Amino acid sequence: MSESLSHKRLKNKAAGKKGETEKKIKSTKKRIDAVNSTTVTEIERCGNIAPAINRLKKFPNKKKVLQVPQNQIEKAAEIAKAKKVSLTIKNLGGTKSKRIK
């Protein structure tokens, strides 16, 4: 399945000028959407939130950001609390965010 134009745009915005998109995670075949010097970002549009949070957990020394559609922010917060992951959950537009500690 090919990637939508809006998903590519969000990845590039999250990576910034010096960041990378589709960065391989060490010791797995998985990839993370965007990584820069301080932040790691995963954009999840279709609802597979738990695997996205597991991919973010592989980066212990960076700020973790999960971007999901507005109607899935609460669901993502519950899953992150259950997995005991500290991260920021933002909507796709970046206008609303929720910090999970």
C-alpha positions in Angstrom: 0.0 0.0 0.0 1.5 3.3 -1.0 1.9 6.2 1.3 -0.5 9.1 1.1 0.7 12.6 0.2 -0.5 14.0 3.6 1.4 11.3 5.5 4.6 12.1 3.6 4.1 15.8 4.4 3.6 15.1 8.1 6.8 13.0 8.2 8.9 15.6 6.5 7.6 18.3 8.8 8.3 16.2 11.9 11.9 15.4 10.7 12.8 19.0 10.0 15.7 20.1 7.8 18.4 17.8 9.3 16.3 14.9 10.4 15.6 11.6 8.7 12.4 9.9 7.6 11.8 6.1 7.5 14.7 5.5 9.9 15.4 1.8 10.5 15.1 0.6 14.1 18.2 -1.4 15.2 17.8 -5.1 15.5 14.4 -5.2 13.8 13.0 -4.9 10.3 10.7 -2.0 11.4 11.0 1.7 10.6 10.1 4.8 12.5 8.5 7.7 10.6 10.7 10.6 11.5 13.8 11.1 13.7 15.9 14.3 14.3 18.5 15.1 16.9 16.1 15.4 19.9 12.7 13.8 18.8 11.4 10.7 17.4 7.9 10.8 15.8 5.5 8.1 14.7 2.4 9.1 12.7 -0.4 6.6 12.9 -3.5 7.3 10.7 -5.2 3.9 10.6 -5.6 3.0 14.3 -2.7 0.6 15.0 -1.6 2.6 18.0 -0.1 -0.2 20.2 2.5 -1.2 17.6 3.4 2.4 17.0 4.0 3.0 20.7 6.2 -0.2 20.8 8.3 1.3 18.0 8.7 4.6 20.0 9.8 2.6 23.0 12.9 1.5 21.1 14.4 5.1 21.4 15.0 5.6 25.2 17.0 8.9 25.0 14.8 11.0 22.8 11.5 12.8 23.2 8.7 10.6 21.8 5.8 12.1 19.8 2.8 10.1 18.5 0.5 11.8 16.0 -2.9 10.4 15.6 -6.3 11.7 14.3 -8.2 13.9 16.8 -10.8 11.2 17.6 -8.1 8.7 18.7 -6.2 10.9 21.1 -7.9 9.5 24.2 -7.6 5.9 23.0 -3.8 6.5 22.4 -3.5 8.0 25.9 -5.0 5.0 27.5 -2.7 2.6 25.6 0.4 4.7 26.5 -0.5 4.7 30.2 -1.1 0.9 30.1 2.4 0.4 28.5 4.0 2.9 30.9 5.5 5.0 28.1 6.3 8.7 28.5 5.3 10.6 25.3 3.4 13.4 23.7 0.3 12.6 21.7 -0.7 15.2 19.1 -3.4 15.4 16.5 -2.4 15.4 12.9 -2.6 19.1 12.5 -0.5 19.7 15.6 -3.0 22.0 17.2 -3.8 19.9 20.2 -1.5 17.8 22.3 -1.6 15.7 25.4 1.5 14.8 27.5 1.6 11.3 29.1 4.1 10.7 31.9 
